[in-house]
Amino acid sequence: MTEEVKEFWQNFCQRHQLAADTPVDAWAFGDDPDGLADLVNRGIKTATTSAYELYDQHEELPQVGEWGIILTNAGSPVCVVQERVVELVPYNLISVEHAYHEGDRTYKNWREIHDRFFKQEYEKVGKKFYPQAPMVCEVFAKVD
């Protein structure tokens, strides 16, 4: 975590009366980190989807209540979110509602973008993407 992100988190903890050592993760989103961070910051994007099978074997899944800092492509902090729902769902069963909350606003658009994205992500590690692939579906709330 960069000094800029650490300072951002420390300021957040002070404003929200959290212990300074409260755990937090910081990340940027997929193909368009700046655009997606902006959607989160404006309250439009309140969900995300990631491929369960592409998690590092030592990486833990997000948990309800955990804190996150959304970053730009350059690694600058944009806002803080807190996990509200985390569930494993087969890709082909992800709901229209979840897609809407990802900020795409139409299921057709969400599927086109995510079909392309997950095919590329699976190919990068020598795997083939398939419709029943387990996905980590997260719903979060922007806190600050």
N, C-alpha and C positions, 0 to 999 in steps of 0.2 A: 504494500500500500504506500503510495507516495505521501510526502509531507503535506501536500495540498489536501489530499483526501483525509488524512489523519486529522488535520486541523478542522476541516469541514465537519467530521464526525464528532470531534470534541466540542465544537460549538453547538451542534445539534443536541448532544447529551446534556450540556449545560442548560439550554433553553427548555428542554423537556424533562429535566430533573432525573436523568438516567445516570447510573454509575459510569464513570469514565472508561471502565474496562468492559462495558457491555459489548458482547461480540457483534460483529457486523461483517457482511461480505460486500464487495464492490464489484460491479460488472458492467460491461457494455453489451448491448443487444446485437445479434446476428449481422445481417448484410447492411443495415443502415443505422448504425449506432446513434448518430446525431438526430436523425428524424424520429426514431423510436423513443429516444430520451425526451425529445420535445413533446411527443404525444403523452408520455407518462407525466411529465411536468404540467401539462395542461389538463390532466385528468381524463384523457380520452382512452389511453391504453392502461388497463388495470389487470391484464392477464398476459401470460406468456406460455409457450410450449417448448419443451426440449426433449430430445431423444434419450430415453432411459438407457438404451444400449450403448450410447456414446459417452456416458459418464465414465470418468476414470474410476478404476476399481477401488481406489482409496478415497474417492470423493463422496461425501454424504449427500443425500437428497435434501432439498430445502425442507424446513419444518414450519408449521404454523407458528406464528409469533416472532419468527426471526426477522432481523432487520437487514436491509440492503441499501446500498448507495448506487444509484444509477449514474453511469459515467458516459461522457462523450467519447467519440473515437480517439480523441487526444488524451483521454484519461482524466478529464476534469469532472468533478462532481456536479450533478444537476439537481438531484433531489433524493430524499430518503423515502423508502417504502417499507411496509411491513407485510409479511406473508399472512394471508387470511385463509386460503384453502390450498392444499397440495394433494393431488391424487394421480394415480397411474391410470391411463385410459388408452386403449388401442387407437392408433391414429385414425382409422376409418370410423370410429365411434365418437370422435370429438364433436361436441354439440355446436349448433349454430350460435347459441348464446355465448359459449366460450370464444368462438371466433370473433364475435361482435366485440367482446371485451378486450380482445387483443388489439383493437383499434382499426381493424380492416373494414368493419361495418357491414360487409357482405360475406356470406359463406363462400360464394364462388371466388371472390378475390382472395380470401384467406387460403382456400385450397390451392389455387394456382401458385401463389407465392410460397406456401409451405411445401407443396409437392416438389417444386424446383429446389428449394433450400435443403430439404432433408435428403433428396437424391444426391445432391452435391456433397453434403456432410458425410453420408454413408460411404460414398465413393472415395472420399479422402482417406478413409481408414480401410479400404479394400472390402467393404461390405455392400450388399445390395439392399436398398430400401424396399419395404413391403407394406401393404396397407394395414396389416394388423400390428405393426411395430408399436411396442409400448412407449407411451409418451408421458412425460412429467408435465402435468397441467397445473399451473400456478395462478392463483388469483391474489392480488395484492392491493393495498391501499396506499396512496401517496400520503405521507404524514407531514412532510415539510419540503 
